[in-house]
């Protein structure tokens, strides 16, 4: 039986301990500003979020290069091993497309690339699920099949202070950006329709948005059974803890974990944003 190597990208924002535990290789996206390019993994999450509050122009982001993926895939599969590579939604980044091109360039190797339709904590819990399946000794074809089945059940909701950063980054329409800013609405978005950013709801206060999200998570818990829930934030420690408490109050059996998201996602969502990701424990 050949080894199955697990690969993801930096927008899962895994700690060094998590990377070691999950035995996962990470390819980094980059942020570009002041005529310099920095790896997503190089920037301090909190300092960069504070920098973004006053940045003009807002930094841009870029996916890993084709060569980076080719070199990693070649190294991991040269002995006949398999690669299972899962990445940020293709609706948010070109990372999945570049990884797929790299796999095609090594078409005689066993390389499987998956579009997670998610990111941040949502990508992390999908990586955790893949590790669980690999460790169970399943053949790679079955691992991929189960991963795609789980992807259909996976959800990610995103609460922003405003739509300014998504609009300036070209991820959402201008009319919605102006609507959200002028009326001080707290937009709740979700990754829907194969991982594309869409409006889930428009709510007047952040606390009401927390309640709306907690209610949605509870509905899915009742529908799908126990969920793995991950909360991610951009410099919103107090707010994400309040969101965690609301979910736990709505679902006493839930144990949402909290993760800090980094620079690439911060560029597009802005400081103060919170993502709530969840999926069933098993399909």
Number of C-alpha atoms within 10 A of each C-alpha: 7 12 14 21 19 21 22 28 27 27 26 27 26 24 11 9 9 13 15 11 11 19 13 20 17 20 22 23 22 19 22 16 14 7 6 8 15 17 19 25 21 12 16 11 19 16 11 19 23 14 12 18 11 9 13 9 10 18 20 15 21 18 21 19 15 17 12 14 21 20 11 16 25 18 11 21 20 11 11 13 18 20 23 22 27 25 30 25 23 18 19 18 16 15 26 26 18 19 30 20 16 23 23 14 13 15 10 9 19 18 24 19 20 21 23 27 26 30 29 27 28 30 30 27 21 25 26 16 22 21 19 15 19 19 11 10 11 12 13 20 10 12 20 18 11 16 21 15 13 18 21 13 13 23 21 26 24 23 26 25 21 24 28 20 21 21 18 18 16 11 17 18 13 15 9 14 18 15 15 21 15 9 9 15 20 22 26 25 20 22 23 18 10 15 21 17 20 17 15 16 15 16 18 13 13 18 15 12 21 23 15 16 22 22 16 13 25 20 14 18 18 11 10 15 13 18 22 20 24 23 25 26 31 27 23 17 15 11 17 24 16 14 23 23 17 19 24 16 12 16 18 10 11 18 15 20 14 18 22 21 27 26 31 27 24 23 23 23 27 25 24 19 22 28 27 27 28 25 27 19 14 16 12
